[in-house]
């Protein structure tokens, strides 16, 4: 795999194994290293132990929601950008303010990679499949 991203590490936290595997495949195809956590607590342990370039967190999880996870990550790693993903139609303004970006799970297949690229300081247009993708 190409080393043009210098293997920036992305942490993905979601209680749905299928979503985690999709995110892993999508990001690894573009050269990112991916750590996954199937629970909020496991994600927080990984965030505390490893240097990560960004965190992707699900809003709805059983033991802690994405807002609680984002707040704790901000406490232990304040510089790490956080992207929240959810299938919920409405997310509280407080939750949205706690993260750097929000993506609907329906939009994740085409918005996650450009958003990660933008947050990590990469040029999203460097990936041909992202040409013309809206990142904001």
N, C-alpha and C positions, 0 to 999 in steps of 0.2 A: 504494500500500500504506500502511496506517496506520502512524503513527510512534509508537505507544504504547509500544513497547519501546525507543525511541531507538536502534534499529538496533544492538543489541549483536551483536558478531561472534563466531561459533562456528567453531572450526577442527575439521574432520573428517578423520581420517587412516585410510585403509583401502586395501589393495591391490586391492580389488574395486570396479571402476568402477560397477557396478550399485548396490552398497550406498552409495557416495558420492552418487550421483544421488538415491537414495531419501532419504537424510538431508538433502541440500540442499533437495529439494522440500518435505519435511515442515517443516523449520525456516524456510525462506523464506516459506511460506504463513502463518506466524505472525509475520512481520515481522523475523526475525533476518537479519543479513547472514551469509553462509556462505562460508568459505574451505575448499577441499578440497585434499588431498594424496594422491597415489596411491602414495607410498612414505614410509617412516619418515624418511629423510634430508630429503626435500622438506618433510615436516611440521615437522621441527625448524627448517629454514630459515625457514619461514613463522612459526612460533612466536617465533623470535628477532626477526623483522622487523616484526611487526604486533602491536598490542594486541588481545588476544582475551579475551572474557568467560569462555570455557570451551573445553576440548578434548575431543573424542570420538575415542578411539583403539581400533583393533582389536588384539586380543591376539596373533593369529597373522599375522605378516607375514614375508616372506622374508629381508630383510637385517637387521632388528632386530625383536625382539618388542615387544609393548606395554609390558612392564615396563621394558625399556631406554629406550623412548621416554618413558614417564612419568617415569623417573628424570632424564633429561636435561631435560625440560620443567620439572621441579621445580627443577633447578639454575639454569636461565636465567630462569624466571618462577615463583618459588615461590608466589605468591598465586593463580595460575590454577587453578581446579578442573578435575579430569580425570575423565572417565567412560570406563571400559573396556568394550568390547563384544566378545563372543566367541561362537562356536558350540561351543566346547569345553565338555564336560561338567564337567571339573575344572580349576580355575585354582588355582595355588599361593597359599598364604596370603600369601607375600611380595608377589606381584603385587597381590593385593587390598588389602594395606596401603599400597601405593604410590599408590593412586588414591582419589578421593572417593566413587566409586560404581561398581557393576558391573551391567551389563544383558546378559542372554542375547540373542543375535541374534534368537531366536524371539520374544522379548518386546519387542524394540525398537519395532515399529510402534505399540504403545500405551503404552510406558513411557518412551521417549526424551524426548518433548516435556515431559511433567510433570517428569522429572528435570532437564532443562535449565532449566525454569522455576524449580524449587526452588533449584538451585545458583546461578542468576543473581539470586536474590532476588525473582523474580516470583511472582505468585499463580497456581498451576496451575489453580485453579477458574475463572479468568477465561476459560478456553477451554472452551466448552460440551462439546466431545467428551471433555474430561478429567474431567468431573463424576464423582466416585466413584472415580477412578483411584488406585491405591495407588502411592505414590512411594518408600516405604522399601524 
